[in-house]
C-alpha cells in the first residue's frame, strides 16, 4: 500500500504584499502612465497637425496587450508600464513618403519635438491651478511676522516685500521657499522693498539644520501676509508657481553638474515610487504637488541637449537648420545616448534600493 502524499503548505510559495505597498505600486503606475500619455499625446497631436504620418501610438513598452487601427495609425497598450512612444514615419530613418517626419521642414519637426515637454509643463500648470483654487487665501511676498527665536529679524523687518534672494527674482511666496532651500550655509543676500524703496541686504542670516545625506536646510523663520483669491490672481499664482518649479529643477540640474549634489542624491523609478507612497499617505494635495514636480521635471529634463532625449533631437534639428542639410549618423548617436541613459537609470535605481534597506 502506498503511503499518503504529504500535502505541501501552499502559503510557503505565496508572496504576501502589504496593502499599502500594493496601493503605492498602483498609484505609481497610474501617475507615470498619465505623465507618459500626456507627453506622447503632445508629439502625436502636433505631428497630426503638421501633416506627419504616425504609424503607431503606444502606451507602455514590450508585448502588445491591446491593439487596434484607426485610419493610418495603430493604437496599442503594451505590457510594461514604463514608457510609451509615438512612432512617426521617417523619424529615425529615411523615407520616400512625402508625409514622413524626415521630409518635413525643420520648423515643423521642431514643433513636434518640443510638444511632449510642453504638454508636461502644461499639465503641471493645470494641476497648480486646481491646487491654488482650493486655497482660501494666496500668499504674498511681504513679511507679516517673525517666529519665536527668529534670527533673520536682525536684518529684515515686518512689512519688507522680498524682491530677490541671492540674485534670483522673487515673484510669489514659493520663490522665497525655493530660494532659501537652495542655500547651503544659511547666509543670503536679499533685496527688499522697504517704505517704497529697494534696499539691498547682504549676509542675512538664518538658522540651519542637517537634513541628512550631507544636505543642509535653511529654517524660514518668518510668515508672509495672505491675500484674497481672485480669478486672475489664481492664474498668475499658478503660472508663477510653474515657473518657480521650472527654475528649481533647472538650478538643481546645474548643482548636480557642478558637483553640489552627488549621484547618490538622484532618485530613479524606485525612489520616485517611494516618494509617491509617502505623498499619497499625506493626502491628495501632497500627491498632486509631487506630481507637479515630477511632470515639470520630465518636461525640463526632456529638453536637455542629450542624445535620445527630445532636447538632443532638438539640437540636431537646429544644426540642420543652420547647415541646411541633415546631420549624418544621428540615429547612432541617439542609440548610444539611449544606452547610457538606461545605464544611468540602473545605477540610480540600485542606489534607491540600497537606501530602502538602510
C-alpha positions as CSV (number, residue, x, y, z in Angstrom):
1,X,0.0,0.0,0.0
2,X,1.3,3.4,-0.9
3,X,1.8,6.0,1.9
4,X,-0.4,9.0,1.5
5,X,1.3,12.0,0.0
6,X,2.2,14.8,2.4
7,X,0.4,18.0,1.4
8,X,2.7,20.9,0.9
9,X,1.9,24.1,2.7
10,X,0.6,26.4,-0.1
11,X,1.4,29.5,1.9
12,X,5.1,28.6,1.5
13,X,5.1,29.8,-2.1
14,X,2.8,32.8,-1.7
15,X,4.4,36.2,-1.6
16,X,2.3,38.4,0.6
17,X,2.4,42.1,-0.4
18,X,1.2,44.7,2.2
19,X,-1.8,46.6,1.1
20,X,-0.1,50.0,1.4
21,X,2.8,48.7,-0.9
22,X,0.3,47.5,-3.4
23,X,-1.5,50.8,-3.4
24,X,1.8,52.6,-3.8
25,X,2.6,50.5,-6.9
26,X,-0.8,51.1,-8.4
27,X,-0.6,54.8,-7.8
28,X,2.9,55.0,-9.2
29,X,1.9,53.1,-12.3
30,X,-1.1,55.4,-12.8
31,X,1.0,58.5,-12.3
32,X,3.7,57.5,-14.7
33,X,1.1,56.2,-17.2
34,X,-0.7,59.6,-17.2
35,X,2.5,61.6,-17.5
36,X,3.9,59.5,-20.3
37,X,0.5,59.5,-22.1
38,X,0.3,63.3,-21.9
39,X,3.9,63.6,-23.2
40,X,3.4,61.3,-26.1
41,X,0.0,62.8,-26.8
42,X,1.8,66.2,-27.4
43,X,4.0,64.6,-30.0
44,X,1.0,62.8,-31.6
45,X,-1.3,65.8,-31.8
46,X,1.3,68.2,-33.2
47,X,2.5,65.5,-35.7
48,X,-1.0,65.1,-37.0
49,X,-1.5,68.9,-37.2
50,X,1.8,69.2,-39.1
51,X,0.7,66.5,-41.6
52,X,3.2,63.9,-40.5
53,X,2.3,60.2,-40.8
54,X,2.1,58.5,-37.4
55,X,2.4,54.7,-37.7
56,X,1.7,53.8,-34.0
57,X,0.8,55.5,-30.8
58,X,1.6,53.2,-27.8
59,X,1.3,53.4,-24.1
60,X,3.8,51.2,-22.4
61,X,6.6,49.0,-23.8
62,X,7.1,45.4,-24.6
63,X,4.5,42.9,-26.0
64,X,1.1,44.3,-27.1
65,X,-1.9,43.7,-24.8
66,X,-4.5,45.6,-26.9
67,X,-4.1,46.9,-30.4
68,X,-6.4,48.4,-32.9
69,X,-6.1,50.5,-36.0
70,X,-7.9,53.7,-37.0
71,X,-7.0,55.2,-40.3
72,X,-3.3,55.1,-40.9
73,X,-2.4,54.8,-37.2
74,X,-2.3,51.8,-34.9
75,X,-3.1,52.3,-31.2
76,X,-1.7,49.9,-28.7
77,X,-1.5,49.2,-24.9
78,X,1.7,47.3,-24.1
79,X,2.6,45.1,-21.2
80,X,5.3,47.1,-19.3
81,X,4.0,50.5,-18.0
82,X,7.5,52.0,-18.2
83,X,7.2,54.2,-21.2
84,X,5.4,54.8,-24.5
85,X,6.0,56.1,-27.9
86,X,4.6,57.9,-30.9
87,X,6.2,56.2,-33.9
88,X,6.3,58.6,-36.9
89,X,7.2,57.6,-40.4
90,X,10.8,58.6,-41.2
91,X,11.6,59.6,-37.6
92,X,14.9,57.6,-37.3
93,X,15.4,56.6,-40.9
94,X,14.9,57.9,-44.4
95,X,11.6,57.5,-46.2
96,X,10.2,58.3,-49.6
97,X,6.8,59.2,-48.1
98,X,6.1,62.9,-48.5
99,X,4.4,62.9,-45.1
100,X,7.4,61.4,-43.3
101,X,8.9,63.2,-40.4
102,X,12.3,63.5,-42.2
103,X,10.8,65.1,-45.2
104,X,9.0,67.9,-43.4
105,X,10.5,71.4,-43.0
106,X,12.7,71.9,-39.9
107,X,10.3,74.3,-38.2
108,X,7.5,71.7,-38.3
109,X,9.8,69.0,-36.8
110,X,10.9,71.5,-34.1
111,X,7.3,71.9,-33.0
112,X,6.7,68.2,-32.9
113,X,9.9,67.6,-30.9
114,X,9.1,70.2,-28.2
115,X,5.4,69.3,-28.0
116,X,5.9,66.5,-25.5
117,X,7.8,68.6,-23.0
118,X,5.3,71.4,-23.5
119,X,2.4,69.1,-22.6
120,X,4.2,68.0,-19.4
121,X,4.7,71.7,-18.4
122,X,1.1,72.5,-19.3
123,X,-0.1,69.6,-17.1
124,X,1.9,71.0,-14.2
125,X,0.3,74.4,-14.7
126,X,-3.2,73.0,-14.8
127,X,-2.7,70.9,-11.6
128,X,-1.4,74.0,-9.9
129,X,-4.5,75.9,-10.9
130,X,-6.5,73.2,-9.2
131,X,-4.3,73.3,-6.1
132,X,-4.4,77.1,-5.8
133,X,-8.2,77.2,-6.4
134,X,-8.6,75.0,-3.3
135,X,-6.8,77.5,-1.1
136,X,-8.8,80.0,0.9
137,X,-6.1,82.6,0.5
138,X,-2.9,83.0,-1.5
139,X,0.5,84.0,-0.1
140,X,2.3,87.3,-0.9
141,X,6.0,88.2,-0.6
142,X,5.6,90.7,2.2
143,X,6.8,89.7,5.7
144,X,3.9,89.7,8.2
145,X,5.6,88.5,11.4
146,X,8.7,86.6,12.7
147,X,8.6,83.3,14.6
148,X,9.8,82.9,18.1
149,X,13.5,82.7,18.2
150,X,13.9,84.2,14.8
151,X,17.4,85.5,13.8
152,X,16.7,87.0,10.4
153,X,14.9,89.9,12.0
154,X,18.3,91.4,12.7
155,X,18.2,92.4,9.1
156,X,14.6,92.0,7.9
157,X,11.6,94.0,9.1
158,X,7.9,93.4,9.2
159,X,6.4,95.0,6.0
160,X,9.5,94.2,3.9
161,X,8.5,93.0,0.4
162,X,11.1,90.5,-0.7
163,X,12.3,91.2,-4.3
164,X,15.2,88.8,-4.7
165,X,17.3,86.2,-2.9
166,X,20.9,85.6,-4.0
167,X,20.2,87.4,-7.3
168,X,17.1,85.2,-8.1
169,X,13.9,87.3,-8.5
170,X,11.0,86.5,-6.2
171,X,7.5,86.7,-7.7
172,X,5.5,84.6,-5.3
173,X,5.9,83.2,-1.8
174,X,7.1,79.8,-3.1
175,X,10.1,81.6,-4.7
176,X,11.1,82.6,-1.1
177,X,10.9,78.9,-0.1
178,X,12.9,77.7,-3.1
179,X,15.4,80.5,-2.8
180,X,16.2,79.6,0.8
181,X,16.1,75.8,0.2
182,X,19.0,76.2,-2.3
183,X,21.1,78.0,0.2
184,X,23.9,75.9,1.9
185,X,25.1,78.0,4.9
186,X,22.0,80.0,6.0
187,X,23.5,83.3,4.9
188,X,22.0,85.0,1.8
189,X,21.9,88.3,0.0
190,X,18.5,89.8,-0.4
191,X,16.8,92.8,-2.0
192,X,13.6,94.1,-0.3
193,X,11.2,96.9,-0.9
194,X,11.0,98.9,2.3
195,X,8.9,102.1,2.6
196,X,8.6,102.2,-1.2
197,X,12.4,102.0,-1.8
198,X,14.6,99.0,-2.8
199,X,17.1,98.1,-0.1
200,X,20.0,95.7,-0.6
201,X,20.7,93.5,2.4
202,X,23.9,91.4,2.5
203,X,24.6,88.4,4.7
204,X,21.1,87.9,6.0
205,X,21.4,85.0,8.5
206,X,19.0,82.1,9.1
207,X,19.3,79.1,11.3
208,X,20.2,75.8,9.5
209,X,19.7,72.1,10.2
210,X,21.2,68.9,8.9
211,X,18.6,67.1,6.7
212,X,20.8,64.0,6.2
213,X,22.9,62.8,3.2
214,X,25.1,65.8,3.5
215,X,22.2,68.3,2.8
216,X,21.8,71.4,5.0
217,X,18.4,73.0,5.2
218,X,17.6,76.7,6.0
219,X,14.9,77.4,8.5
220,X,12.5,80.1,7.3
221,X,11.7,82.0,10.5
222,X,9.0,84.4,9.3
223,X,5.5,84.4,7.9
224,X,4.2,86.4,4.9
225,X,0.8,88.1,4.5
226,X,-2.0,86.4,2.7
227,X,-4.2,88.0,0.0
228,X,-7.8,87.3,-1.1
229,X,-8.1,84.9,-4.0
230,X,-9.4,86.2,-7.4
231,X,-9.7,84.5,-10.8
232,X,-6.8,86.3,-12.4
233,X,-4.8,86.0,-9.1
234,X,-5.2,82.2,-9.3
235,X,-3.9,82.2,-12.9
236,X,-1.0,84.4,-12.0
237,X,-0.1,82.5,-8.9
238,X,-0.3,79.2,-10.8
239,X,1.8,80.5,-13.7
240,X,4.5,81.9,-11.4
241,X,4.5,78.7,-9.3
242,X,5.0,76.7,-12.5
243,X,8.0,78.9,-13.5
244,X,9.3,78.6,-9.9
245,X,9.3,74.8,-10.2
246,X,11.0,75.0,-13.6
247,X,13.6,77.3,-12.1
248,X,14.1,74.9,-9.2
249,X,14.5,71.8,-11.4
250,X,16.9,73.7,-13.7
251,X,19.0,75.0,-10.8
252,X,19.1,71.5,-9.3
253,X,20.4,70.1,-12.5
254,X,23.1,72.8,-12.6
255,X,24.0,71.9,-8.9
256,X,24.3,68.2,-9.9
257,X,26.6,69.0,-12.9
258,X,28.8,71.4,-10.8
259,X,29.1,68.8,-8.0
260,X,26.8,70.5,-5.4
261,X,24.8,67.2,-5.3
262,X,26.2,63.7,-5.6
263,X,24.9,60.9,-7.8
264,X,23.6,59.1,-4.6
265,X,21.1,62.0,-4.2
266,X,19.5,61.3,-7.5
267,X,16.2,59.3,-7.5
268,X,15.1,56.8,-10.1
269,X,11.8,55.0,-10.5
270,X,12.2,53.2,-7.2
271,X,12.9,56.4,-5.3
272,X,10.1,58.2,-7.0
273,X,7.7,55.4,-6.2
274,X,8.7,55.7,-2.5
275,X,8.1,59.4,-2.6
276,X,4.7,58.9,-4.2
277,X,3.8,56.4,-1.5
278,X,4.7,58.9,1.2
279,X,2.9,61.8,-0.5
280,X,-0.3,59.7,-1.1
281,X,-0.4,58.8,2.6
282,X,-0.4,62.6,3.4
283,X,-3.4,63.3,1.2
284,X,-4.5,64.2,-2.3
285,X,-2.9,67.7,-2.1
286,X,0.5,66.4,-1.3
287,X,0.3,63.8,-4.1
288,X,-0.8,66.4,-6.7
289,X,2.0,68.7,-5.6
290,X,4.5,65.8,-6.1
291,X,3.0,65.0,-9.5
292,X,3.5,68.7,-10.4
293,X,7.2,68.4,-9.6
294,X,7.6,65.1,-11.5
295,X,5.8,66.3,-14.7
296,X,7.7,69.6,-14.7
297,X,10.9,67.6,-14.1
298,X,10.1,65.4,-17.1
299,X,9.4,68.4,-19.2
300,X,12.7,70.2,-18.3
301,X,14.8,67.1,-18.4
302,X,13.5,66.0,-21.8
303,X,14.6,69.4,-23.3
304,X,18.2,68.9,-22.2
305,X,20.6,68.6,-25.2
306,X,21.3,64.9,-24.5
307,X,21.1,62.2,-27.3
308,X,18.0,60.1,-27.2
309,X,16.0,62.9,-25.4
310,X,13.8,65.4,-27.2
311,X,16.5,68.1,-26.4
312,X,19.1,66.0,-28.3
313,X,16.8,65.8,-31.3
314,X,16.1,69.5,-31.0
315,X,19.9,70.2,-31.1
316,X,20.3,68.2,-34.2
317,X,17.4,70.0,-35.9
318,X,18.9,73.4,-35.0
319,X,22.2,72.3,-36.5
320,X,20.4,71.0,-39.6
321,X,18.5,74.3,-39.9
322,X,21.8,76.2,-39.8
323,X,23.7,73.9,-42.2
324,X,20.7,73.3,-44.5
325,X,21.4,69.6,-44.5
326,X,20.8,66.7,-42.1
327,X,23.5,65.5,-39.7
328,X,24.9,62.1,-40.6
329,X,24.7,59.2,-38.2
330,X,22.2,61.0,-35.9
331,X,20.3,57.7,-35.3
332,X,23.5,56.1,-34.0
333,X,24.2,58.9,-31.6
334,X,20.7,58.6,-30.2
335,X,21.2,54.9,-29.8
336,X,24.4,55.3,-27.8
337,X,22.7,58.1,-25.7
338,X,19.7,55.8,-25.0
339,X,22.0,53.0,-23.8
340,X,23.9,55.4,-21.5
341,X,20.5,56.7,-20.1
342,X,19.5,53.1,-19.4
343,X,22.8,52.5,-17.6
344,X,22.3,55.7,-15.5
345,X,18.8,54.5,-14.6
346,X,20.1,51.1,-13.5
347,X,22.8,52.8,-11.3
348,X,20.3,55.3,-9.7
349,X,17.7,52.5,-9.2
350,X,20.3,50.4,-7.4
351,X,21.1,53.4,-5.1
352,X,17.4,53.8,-4.4
353,X,17.1,50.1,-3.4
354,X,20.2,50.4,-1.2
355,X,18.6,53.4,0.6
356,X,15.4,51.4,1.2
357,X,17.4,48.8,3.2
358,X,19.5,51.2,5.3
